Protein backbone atom coordinates (compact mmCIF):
# COMPACT_ATOMS: atom_id res chain seq x y z
CA UNK A 1 0.00 0.00 0.00
CA UNK A 2 1.22 3.45 -0.78
CA UNK A 3 0.48 6.47 1.37
CA UNK A 4 1.54 10.09 1.59
CA UNK A 5 2.45 11.51 4.97
CA UNK A 6 2.92 15.16 5.80
CA UNK A 7 5.81 16.00 8.07
CA UNK A 8 5.74 19.29 10.00
CA UNK A 9 8.62 20.74 11.76
CA UNK A 10 8.14 21.35 15.52
CA UNK A 11 8.76 25.03 14.90
CA UNK A 12 5.94 25.21 12.41
CA UNK A 13 6.50 25.81 8.78
CA UNK A 14 5.30 24.28 5.62
CA UNK A 15 4.35 20.63 5.79
CA UNK A 16 6.40 18.47 3.45
CA UNK A 17 4.72 15.45 1.83
CA UNK A 18 6.64 12.17 1.89
CA UNK A 19 5.55 9.12 -0.07
CA UNK A 20 5.95 5.86 1.83
CA UNK A 21 5.28 2.21 1.09
CA UNK A 22 3.49 0.34 3.84
CA UNK A 23 4.07 -3.40 3.90
CA UNK A 24 1.88 -5.52 6.10
CA UNK A 25 3.06 -9.07 6.55
CA UNK A 26 0.28 -11.54 7.20
CA UNK A 27 1.23 -15.05 8.18
CA UNK A 28 0.07 -17.62 5.65
CA UNK A 29 -3.13 -19.34 6.56
CA UNK A 30 -2.93 -23.02 7.46
CA UNK A 31 -5.14 -23.74 4.46
CA UNK A 32 -2.69 -22.04 2.09
CA UNK A 33 0.17 -24.04 3.60
CA UNK A 34 -1.79 -27.27 3.17
CA UNK A 35 -2.56 -26.40 -0.45
CA UNK A 36 1.14 -25.79 -1.09
CA UNK A 37 2.07 -29.11 0.52
CA UNK A 38 -0.64 -30.87 -1.50
CA UNK A 39 0.68 -29.39 -4.76
CA UNK A 40 4.23 -30.42 -3.82
CA UNK A 41 3.08 -33.97 -3.09
CA UNK A 42 1.23 -34.18 -6.40
CA UNK A 43 4.39 -33.03 -8.17
CA UNK A 44 6.43 -35.70 -6.37
CA UNK A 45 3.89 -38.36 -7.32
CA UNK A 46 4.11 -37.32 -10.97
CA UNK A 47 7.92 -37.47 -10.79
CA UNK A 48 7.86 -41.00 -9.34
CA UNK A 49 5.35 -42.48 -11.81
CA UNK A 50 7.97 -43.28 -14.50
CA UNK A 51 10.19 -44.90 -11.88
CA UNK A 52 7.23 -46.94 -10.62
CA UNK A 53 6.44 -48.12 -14.15
CA UNK A 54 10.10 -49.08 -14.60
CA UNK A 55 10.02 -51.03 -11.33
CA UNK A 56 6.85 -52.85 -12.45
CA UNK A 57 8.57 -53.88 -15.71
CA UNK A 58 11.65 -55.07 -13.80
CA UNK A 59 9.45 -57.01 -11.35
CA UNK A 60 7.69 -58.71 -14.26
CA UNK A 61 11.02 -59.61 -15.88
CA UNK A 62 12.33 -60.95 -12.57
CA UNK A 63 9.22 -63.11 -12.13
CA UNK A 64 9.66 -64.51 -15.65
CA UNK A 65 13.34 -65.26 -14.98
CA UNK A 66 12.50 -66.97 -11.68
CA UNK A 67 9.91 -69.16 -13.42
CA UNK A 68 12.37 -70.04 -16.20
CA UNK A 69 15.02 -70.91 -13.58
CA UNK A 70 12.54 -73.09 -11.67
CA UNK A 71 11.52 -74.87 -14.91
CA UNK A 72 15.17 -75.50 -15.85
CA UNK A 73 15.90 -76.81 -12.37
CA UNK A 74 12.98 -79.27 -12.62
CA UNK A 75 14.10 -80.35 -16.08
CA UNK A 76 17.67 -80.93 -14.83
CA UNK A 77 16.34 -83.00 -11.92
CA UNK A 78 14.21 -85.15 -14.28
CA UNK A 79 17.18 -85.64 -16.62
CA UNK A 80 19.39 -86.60 -13.68
CA UNK A 81 16.83 -89.16 -12.49
CA UNK A 82 16.49 -90.58 -16.02
CA UNK A 83 20.26 -90.72 -16.36
CA UNK A 84 20.60 -92.52 -13.02
CA UNK A 85 17.89 -95.00 -14.10
CA UNK A 86 19.66 -95.64 -17.43
CA UNK A 87 23.00 -96.09 -15.65
CA UNK A 88 21.42 -98.54 -13.24
CA UNK A 89 19.85 -100.42 -16.14
CA UNK A 90 23.22 -100.55 -17.95
CA UNK A 91 24.94 -101.75 -14.76
CA UNK A 92 22.29 -104.49 -14.42
CA UNK A 93 22.84 -105.57 -18.04
CA UNK A 94 26.62 -105.64 -17.51
CA UNK A 95 26.15 -107.73 -14.36
CA UNK A 96 23.88 -110.19 -16.24
CA UNK A 97 26.45 -110.47 -19.04
CA UNK A 98 29.23 -111.14 -16.54
CA UNK A 99 27.16 -113.85 -14.87
CA UNK A 100 26.21 -115.44 -18.22
CA UNK A 101 29.86 -115.33 -19.37
CA UNK A 102 30.94 -117.16 -16.22
CA UNK A 103 28.57 -120.02 -16.99
Backbone as CSV, one residue per row, in Angstrom:
resi,resn,N_x,N_y,N_z,CA_x,CA_y,CA_z,C_x,C_y,C_z
1,UNK,0.847,-1.170,0.000,0.000,0.000,0.000,0.887,1.226,0.000
2,UNK,0.459,2.201,-0.738,1.220,3.448,-0.778,0.425,4.511,-0.030
3,UNK,1.131,5.375,0.636,0.477,6.470,1.367,1.376,7.704,1.312
4,UNK,0.777,8.846,1.536,1.539,10.093,1.591,1.363,10.663,2.985
5,UNK,2.473,10.914,3.634,2.451,11.508,4.969,2.934,12.950,4.873
6,UNK,2.427,13.783,5.743,2.919,15.162,5.797,3.734,15.327,7.068
7,UNK,4.944,15.751,6.918,5.806,16.000,8.068,5.834,17.501,8.350
8,UNK,5.661,17.880,9.607,5.739,19.291,10.001,6.884,19.441,10.974
9,UNK,7.527,20.478,10.852,8.620,20.743,11.765,8.018,21.205,13.095
10,UNK,8.680,20.922,14.230,8.141,21.349,15.524,8.033,22.865,15.624
11,UNK,8.799,23.567,14.846,8.757,25.033,14.899,7.661,25.600,14.020
12,UNK,6.930,24.702,13.346,5.937,25.207,12.408,6.499,25.161,11.018
13,UNK,5.988,25.797,10.136,6.496,25.811,8.781,5.582,25.053,7.841
14,UNK,6.099,24.918,6.674,5.305,24.283,5.618,5.408,22.758,5.757
15,UNK,4.295,22.107,5.745,4.351,20.631,5.793,4.938,20.087,4.492
16,UNK,5.779,19.094,4.639,6.396,18.470,3.452,5.793,17.070,3.259
17,UNK,5.273,16.790,2.071,4.716,15.445,1.831,5.838,14.436,1.570
18,UNK,5.678,13.274,2.112,6.643,12.174,1.894,5.828,10.941,1.479
19,UNK,6.206,10.358,0.364,5.545,9.123,-0.073,6.216,7.943,0.624
20,UNK,5.415,7.044,1.148,5.954,5.858,1.827,5.210,4.622,1.329
21,UNK,5.903,3.511,1.371,5.277,2.208,1.088,5.027,1.536,2.420
22,UNK,3.834,1.042,2.600,3.492,0.339,3.836,3.340,-1.140,3.479
23,UNK,4.120,-1.962,4.143,4.075,-3.398,3.901,3.532,-4.065,5.153
24,UNK,2.474,-4.786,4.980,1.881,-5.518,6.097,2.104,-6.998,5.822
25,UNK,2.805,-7.652,6.725,3.059,-9.070,6.551,2.006,-9.847,7.322
26,UNK,1.312,-10.699,6.597,0.282,-11.539,7.195,0.783,-12.970,7.113
27,UNK,0.759,-13.653,8.234,1.231,-15.047,8.176,0.315,-15.861,7.255
28,UNK,0.893,-16.824,6.553,0.068,-17.617,5.650,-0.956,-18.423,6.447
29,UNK,-2.093,-18.572,5.863,-3.131,-19.338,6.559,-2.761,-20.815,6.511
30,UNK,-3.213,-21.576,7.479,-2.929,-23.021,7.457,-3.456,-23.671,6.178
31,UNK,-4.568,-23.177,5.673,-5.139,-23.739,4.463,-4.205,-23.514,3.269
32,UNK,-3.622,-22.330,3.185,-2.694,-22.040,2.086,-1.467,-22.945,2.175
33,UNK,-0.987,-23.158,3.398,0.167,-24.044,3.598,-0.182,-25.475,3.191
34,UNK,-1.366,-25.923,3.549,-1.795,-27.274,3.174,-1.929,-27.406,1.660
35,UNK,-2.446,-26.363,1.015,-2.559,-26.397,-0.447,-1.191,-26.499,-1.095
36,UNK,-0.226,-25.753,-0.561,1.140,-25.793,-1.095,1.731,-27.191,-0.918
37,UNK,1.550,-27.758,0.276,2.065,-29.105,0.523,1.404,-30.122,-0.405
38,UNK,0.101,-29.965,-0.614,-0.638,-30.866,-1.496,-0.094,-30.788,-2.925
39,UNK,0.131,-29.566,-3.412,0.680,-29.389,-4.759,2.066,-30.016,-4.867
40,UNK,2.884,-29.829,-3.826,4.228,-30.422,-3.823,4.158,-31.943,-3.859
41,UNK,3.235,-32.507,-3.091,3.083,-33.967,-3.088,2.616,-34.486,-4.446
42,UNK,1.683,-33.779,-5.062,1.232,-34.179,-6.398,2.387,-34.147,-7.393
43,UNK,3.226,-33.125,-7.278,4.391,-33.028,-8.170,5.344,-34.200,-7.935
44,UNK,5.557,-34.562,-6.679,6.433,-35.696,-6.365,5.864,-36.991,-6.914
45,UNK,4.542,-37.152,-6.795,3.894,-38.358,-7.321,4.109,-38.445,-8.829
46,UNK,3.918,-37.340,-9.513,4.115,-37.324,-10.968,5.558,-37.662,-11.328
47,UNK,6.506,-37.191,-10.523,7.919,-37.474,-10.789,8.239,-38.951,-10.583
48,UNK,7.553,-39.607,-9.641,7.864,-41.002,-9.343,7.121,-41.999,-10.228
49,UNK,6.111,-41.551,-10.967,5.350,-42.479,-11.813,6.224,-43.218,-12.828
50,UNK,7.117,-42.532,-13.557,7.968,-43.280,-14.503,8.848,-44.315,-13.795
51,UNK,9.358,-43.957,-12.622,10.191,-44.905,-11.876,9.359,-46.103,-11.427
52,UNK,8.118,-45.855,-11.040,7.233,-46.937,-10.615,6.949,-47.872,-11.792
53,UNK,6.676,-47.296,-12.962,6.443,-48.124,-14.151,7.674,-48.965,-14.471
54,UNK,8.849,-48.358,-14.334,10.097,-49.080,-14.602,10.266,-50.229,-13.606
55,UNK,9.940,-49.980,-12.340,10.018,-51.035,-11.332,9.038,-52.167,-11.628
56,UNK,7.841,-51.825,-12.103,6.854,-52.848,-12.447,7.367,-53.733,-13.579
57,UNK,8.003,-53.112,-14.583,8.565,-53.876,-15.706,9.674,-54.794,-15.197
58,UNK,10.554,-54.258,-14.350,11.649,-55.066,-13.804,11.107,-56.218,-12.956
59,UNK,10.051,-55.963,-12.179,9.447,-57.012,-11.352,8.893,-58.115,-12.244
60,UNK,8.251,-57.733,-13.335,7.693,-58.715,-14.264,8.810,-59.559,-14.893
61,UNK,9.892,-58.882,-15.293,11.025,-59.606,-15.879,11.644,-60.557,-14.861
62,UNK,11.770,-60.107,-13.623,12.331,-60.953,-12.567,11.461,-62.180,-12.344
63,UNK,10.134,-61.983,-12.318,9.217,-63.106,-12.127,9.369,-64.114,-13.262
64,UNK,9.479,-63.624,-14.494,9.663,-64.511,-15.649,10.973,-65.293,-15.532
65,UNK,12.034,-64.597,-15.128,13.336,-65.262,-14.976,13.291,-66.312,-13.868
66,UNK,12.608,-66.001,-12.778,12.503,-66.965,-11.683,11.746,-68.209,-12.133
67,UNK,10.680,-68.018,-12.918,9.906,-69.156,-13.422,10.770,-69.990,-14.363
68,UNK,11.497,-69.326,-15.260,12.372,-70.045,-16.196,13.436,-70.834,-15.432
69,UNK,14.012,-70.227,-14.391,15.022,-70.911,-13.576,14.414,-72.139,-12.902
70,UNK,13.216,-71.971,-12.351,12.539,-73.086,-11.674,12.263,-74.224,-12.672
71,UNK,11.793,-73.864,-13.883,11.519,-74.870,-14.911,12.796,-75.611,-15.321
72,UNK,13.900,-74.861,-15.483,15.174,-75.496,-15.845,15.671,-76.419,-14.734
73,UNK,15.475,-75.993,-13.502,15.901,-76.813,-12.366,15.113,-78.133,-12.335
74,UNK,13.805,-78.049,-12.581,12.979,-79.267,-12.625,13.411,-80.170,-13.771
75,UNK,13.676,-79.571,-14.923,14.104,-80.348,-16.084,15.440,-81.044,-15.795
76,UNK,16.366,-80.336,-15.171,17.667,-80.930,-14.833,17.495,-82.079,-13.853
77,UNK,16.593,-81.931,-12.888,16.344,-83.004,-11.924,15.769,-84.233,-12.628
78,UNK,14.789,-84.029,-13.537,14.207,-85.154,-14.282,15.281,-85.855,-15.123
79,UNK,16.126,-85.051,-15.789,17.179,-85.640,-16.619,18.163,-86.430,-15.768
80,UNK,18.469,-85.913,-14.585,19.386,-86.604,-13.683,18.782,-87.934,-13.230
81,UNK,17.500,-87.928,-12.916,16.826,-89.164,-12.489,16.812,-90.172,-13.631
82,UNK,16.498,-89.701,-14.845,16.489,-90.578,-16.018,17.882,-91.142,-16.276
83,UNK,18.888,-90.292,-16.139,20.264,-90.724,-16.365,20.670,-91.779,-15.337
84,UNK,20.299,-91.533,-14.060,20.597,-92.521,-13.019,19.896,-93.845,-13.304
85,UNK,18.642,-93.781,-13.790,17.894,-95.002,-14.105,18.556,-95.746,-15.259
86,UNK,18.980,-95.004,-16.294,19.660,-95.638,-17.428,20.979,-96.259,-16.991
87,UNK,21.723,-95.566,-16.139,23.003,-96.088,-15.650,22.768,-97.366,-14.852
88,UNK,21.742,-97.357,-14.047,21.419,-98.536,-13.242,21.021,-99.700,-14.151
89,UNK,20.258,-99.375,-15.189,19.852,-100.416,-16.139,21.071,-100.978,-16.860
90,UNK,21.992,-100.111,-17.272,23.217,-100.548,-17.952,24.053,-101.396,-17.001
91,UNK,24.182,-100.965,-15.748,24.942,-101.749,-14.761,24.324,-103.134,-14.572
92,UNK,22.975,-103.196,-14.553,22.290,-104.495,-14.417,22.586,-105.381,-15.621
93,UNK,22.553,-104.806,-16.824,22.844,-105.572,-18.044,24.280,-106.097,-18.018
94,UNK,25.216,-105.219,-17.587,26.620,-105.642,-17.508,26.757,-106.783,-16.504
95,UNK,26.087,-106.687,-15.388,26.152,-107.731,-14.363,25.591,-109.044,-14.913
96,UNK,24.483,-108.982,-15.645,23.880,-110.190,-16.237,24.841,-110.823,-17.233
97,UNK,25.503,-109.954,-18.053,26.448,-110.472,-19.037,27.640,-111.133,-18.357
98,UNK,28.099,-110.552,-17.262,29.232,-111.142,-16.539,28.846,-112.496,-15.984
99,UNK,27.635,-112.573,-15.450,27.163,-113.847,-14.871,26.993,-114.886,-15.984
100,UNK,26.423,-114.486,-17.110,26.208,-115.440,-18.216,27.538,-115.855,-18.850
101,UNK,28.534,-114.990,-18.826,29.858,-115.327,-19.370,30.594,-116.302,-18.449
102,UNK,30.277,-116.278,-17.158,30.942,-117.157,-16.216,30.390,-118.595,-16.344
103,UNK,29.181,-118.680,-16.856,28.567,-120.020,-16.991,29.145,-120.792,-18.091
